[in-house]
Amino acid sequence: MEIIDRPAIEFVDVEKVLLSVAPKDEDGRLVVLDFNLEWSVEDQVPVPPETGDVVVLLEGDTAYERWAVSGVPGTCVVVVSNGNLVERMPVTIKYGEPSALNLSAGTPVHE
């Protein structure tokens, strides 16, 4: 099983982030999976004395998307897998109001 660790993300306790998976073949072309991805949150470590989930995953518009909704400040790891394919993304939730917007574009896909 190959595990890929993605770069960590950080956001504050009043935000949510849309996470998405873009399955690609060995040549880097997007492919459609005929099966469901497994999404989970592991290693949730709330900042003391807080208790509760650091991140909760909610359904997105497709099986390839999940909303990472902030809970209490702390750290965790979001994991998405399909058979032997596993990717992990560390997440840190901090206290506070957002102070900036981070606009980014996804990968273009054929219509």
Backbone as numpy.savetxt, mean C-alpha at the origin, in Angstrom:
# Nx Ny Nz CAx CAy CAz Cx Cy Cz
10.17 -18.37 -3.40 9.34 -17.19 -3.40 10.22 -15.95 -3.40
9.95 -15.04 -4.35 10.69 -13.79 -4.43 9.91 -12.70 -3.71
10.56 -12.02 -2.76 9.93 -10.92 -2.04 10.61 -9.62 -2.46
9.81 -8.67 -2.92 10.33 -7.38 -3.34 9.91 -6.34 -2.31
10.88 -5.62 -1.78 10.60 -4.55 -0.83 10.55 -3.23 -1.58
9.41 -2.57 -1.54 9.21 -1.28 -2.19 9.65 -0.16 -1.25
9.91 1.04 -1.79 10.28 2.16 -0.92 9.17 2.47 0.09
9.59 2.92 1.26 8.64 3.25 2.33 7.85 4.50 1.97
6.63 4.58 2.50 5.83 5.78 2.37 5.48 6.29 3.76
5.15 7.58 3.82 4.84 8.21 5.09 3.69 9.19 4.87
2.69 9.16 5.74 1.64 10.15 5.71 1.09 10.35 7.10
0.21 11.33 7.26 -0.24 11.70 8.60 -1.57 11.05 8.93
-1.95 11.14 10.20 -3.10 10.41 10.73 -4.46 10.93 10.30
-4.51 11.85 9.35 -5.80 12.32 8.81 -5.86 12.10 7.30
-4.98 11.24 6.78 -4.91 11.02 5.34 -5.12 9.55 4.99
-5.37 9.32 3.71 -5.38 7.97 3.15 -4.66 8.02 1.82
-4.14 6.87 1.39 -3.36 6.78 0.16 -3.89 5.61 -0.65
-4.06 5.82 -1.96 -4.48 4.74 -2.84 -3.24 3.95 -3.27
-3.20 2.67 -2.93 -2.12 1.78 -3.35 -2.60 0.99 -4.56
-1.74 0.81 -5.54 -2.15 0.05 -6.71 -1.02 -0.86 -7.18
-1.41 -1.95 -7.82 -0.48 -2.94 -8.34 -0.64 -2.94 -9.86
0.47 -2.96 -10.58 0.47 -3.03 -12.04 1.23 -4.28 -12.45
0.54 -5.43 -12.58 1.24 -6.67 -12.95 1.90 -6.54 -14.32
3.16 -6.95 -14.41 3.90 -6.86 -15.67 4.59 -8.19 -15.96
4.79 -8.45 -17.24 5.52 -9.66 -17.62 7.03 -9.37 -17.62
7.83 -10.36 -18.02 9.29 -10.21 -17.98 9.80 -9.09 -18.88
8.99 -8.71 -19.89 9.38 -7.65 -20.81 8.85 -6.28 -20.37
8.21 -6.22 -19.20 7.71 -4.97 -18.69 6.35 -4.55 -19.22
5.66 -5.46 -19.92 4.32 -5.15 -20.43 3.28 -5.48 -19.38
2.26 -4.61 -19.28 1.17 -4.86 -18.33 0.40 -6.10 -18.73
0.02 -6.90 -17.74 -0.78 -8.11 -17.97 -1.98 -8.09 -17.05
-3.02 -8.83 -17.44 -4.22 -8.94 -16.62 -4.17 -10.28 -15.89
-4.34 -10.23 -14.57 -4.36 -11.46 -13.78 -5.77 -12.01 -13.73
-5.91 -13.33 -13.81 -7.22 -13.97 -13.73 -7.58 -14.35 -12.30
-6.81 -13.92 -11.33 -7.04 -14.36 -9.96 -6.86 -13.18 -9.02
-7.33 -13.34 -7.82 -7.29 -12.25 -6.84 -5.92 -12.12 -6.20
-5.60 -10.89 -5.88 -4.41 -10.61 -5.11 -4.75 -10.71 -3.63
-3.80 -11.09 -2.83 -3.97 -11.12 -1.38 -3.33 -9.87 -0.81
-4.12 -9.08 -0.08 -3.63 -7.85 0.55 -3.66 -8.04 2.06
-2.62 -7.56 2.75 -2.62 -7.64 4.21 -1.74 -6.54 4.80
-1.91 -6.32 6.09 -1.07 -5.38 6.83 -0.40 -6.17 7.95
0.93 -6.11 8.01 1.68 -6.86 9.01 2.50 -5.92 9.89
2.98 -6.45 10.99 3.92 -5.76 11.87 3.44 -4.37 12.29
2.15 -4.27 12.67 1.62 -2.98 13.10 2.14 -2.64 14.49
2.86 -1.53 14.58 3.44 -1.08 15.85 2.95 0.34 16.12
1.84 0.47 16.89 1.35 1.80 17.23 2.31 2.53 18.15
2.30 3.87 18.03 3.14 4.68 18.91 2.49 4.69 20.30
3.23 4.26 21.35 2.65 4.27 22.70 2.25 5.67 23.10
1.23 5.86 23.89 0.37 4.83 24.46 -0.84 4.51 23.59
-0.79 4.84 22.30 -1.92 4.59 21.41 -2.17 3.08 21.27
-3.42 2.75 21.00 -3.77 1.38 20.67 -4.67 1.42 19.45
-4.61 0.40 18.67 -5.41 0.33 17.46 -4.55 0.06 16.25
-5.21 0.02 15.09 -4.50 -0.26 13.84 -3.79 0.98 13.34
-2.60 0.79 12.81 -1.84 1.87 12.19 -2.44 2.17 10.81
-2.73 1.12 10.07 -3.34 1.23 8.73 -4.42 0.17 8.58
-5.51 0.58 7.96 -6.59 -0.34 7.58 -6.70 -0.28 6.07
-6.81 -1.43 5.41 -6.96 -1.47 3.97 -8.43 -1.56 3.60
-8.88 -0.67 2.72 -10.25 -0.68 2.21 -10.23 -0.91 0.71
-11.31 -1.51 0.20 -11.42 -1.81 -1.23 -11.21 -0.57 -2.09
-10.54 -0.74 -3.21 -10.43 0.30 -4.22 -11.44 0.01 -5.32
-11.29 0.66 -6.45 -12.22 0.44 -7.56 -11.99 -0.89 -8.27
-10.77 -1.44 -8.15 -10.45 -2.70 -8.81 -9.76 -3.63 -7.81
-9.55 -4.88 -8.22 -8.82 -5.84 -7.39 -7.36 -5.44 -7.25
-6.88 -4.54 -8.11 -5.49 -4.10 -8.11 -5.27 -2.88 -7.21
-6.31 -2.42 -6.51 -6.20 -1.22 -5.69 -6.73 -1.43 -4.28
-6.12 -0.75 -3.33 -6.62 -0.70 -1.95 -6.31 0.69 -1.41
-7.21 1.21 -0.60 -6.95 2.44 0.13 -6.26 2.07 1.43
-5.11 2.68 1.68 -4.43 2.55 2.97 -4.92 3.74 3.80
-5.79 3.46 4.76 -6.40 4.50 5.58 -5.66 4.57 6.90
-5.19 5.77 7.24 -4.42 5.93 8.47 -5.29 5.70 9.69
-4.68 5.11 10.69 -5.31 4.93 11.98 -4.51 5.70 13.00
-3.91 5.00 13.92 -3.08 5.67 14.92 -1.65 5.77 14.40
-0.89 6.77 14.86 0.51 6.88 14.44 1.31 5.63 14.80
2.24 5.29 13.94 3.08 4.12 14.15 3.64 3.63 12.83
4.07 2.36 12.80 4.63 1.77 11.60 3.98 0.43 11.30
4.02 0.04 10.03 3.51 -1.27 9.62 4.07 -1.58 8.24
3.69 -2.72 7.71 4.11 -3.13 6.37 2.87 -3.62 5.63
2.61 -3.02 4.45 1.54 -3.50 3.59 2.12 -4.55 2.67
1.42 -5.68 2.56 1.91 -6.80 1.75 0.84 -7.16 0.72
1.27 -7.31 -0.53 0.38 -7.82 -1.58 1.07 -9.02 -2.21
0.29 -10.08 -2.42 0.91 -11.29 -2.95 -0.04 -12.01 -3.90
0.57 -12.85 -4.71 -0.15 -13.72 -5.61 0.75 -14.91 -5.87
0.46 -16.00 -5.18 1.32 -17.17 -5.32 2.72 -16.88 -4.83
3.71 -17.05 -5.71 5.11 -16.83 -5.34 5.54 -15.38 -5.47
4.66 -14.51 -5.97 4.99 -13.10 -6.10 4.54 -12.36 -4.84
5.48 -11.71 -4.18 5.18 -10.98 -2.94 5.88 -9.63 -2.98
5.14 -8.57 -2.68 5.74 -7.26 -2.57 5.32 -6.64 -1.24
6.27 -5.94 -0.61 6.06 -5.34 0.71 6.37 -3.85 0.64
5.59 -3.04 1.38 5.83 -1.61 1.44 5.70 -1.13 2.88
6.80 -0.69 3.47 6.73 -0.13 4.83 5.94 1.18 4.82
5.16 1.38 5.88 4.34 2.58 6.01 4.55 3.16 7.40
4.70 4.49 7.45 4.77 5.20 8.73 3.65 6.22 8.77
2.89 6.20 9.85 1.84 7.20 10.08 2.34 8.13 11.18
2.29 9.44 10.90 2.73 10.44 11.87 1.54 11.28 12.31
1.71 11.97 13.44 0.72 12.94 13.90 0.73 14.15 12.99
-0.42 14.82 12.89 -0.41 16.13 12.26 -1.32 16.28 11.08
-1.44 17.53 10.69 -2.21 17.89 9.51 -1.29 17.87 8.30
-1.83 17.60 7.11 -1.00 17.65 5.92 -0.46 19.06 5.71
0.78 19.16 5.29 1.39 20.47 5.05 1.78 20.65 3.59
1.59 19.62 2.78 1.93 19.71 1.36 1.13 18.68 0.59
1.00 18.90 -0.69 0.38 17.92 -1.58 1.48 17.24 -2.36
1.31 15.97 -2.66 2.29 15.25 -3.43 1.59 14.67 -4.66
1.57 15.46 -5.73 0.89 15.05 -6.96 1.84 14.23 -7.80
1.39 13.05 -8.22 2.21 12.21 -9.07 1.33 11.50 -10.08
1.91 11.10 -11.16 1.17 10.40 -12.21 1.53 8.94 -12.19
0.54 8.09 -12.44 0.79 6.67 -12.56 1.38 6.33 -13.93
1.53 5.07 -14.18 2.06 4.61 -15.45 0.96 4.65 -16.51
1.22 5.23 -17.68 0.19 5.25 -18.73 -0.16 3.82 -19.15
-1.44 3.59 -19.42 -1.91 2.29 -19.87 -2.70 2.46 -21.17
-2.71 1.47 -21.96 -3.44 1.51 -23.24 -4.93 1.48 -22.98
-5.69 2.30 -23.70 -7.15 2.32 -23.52 -7.83 1.27 -24.33
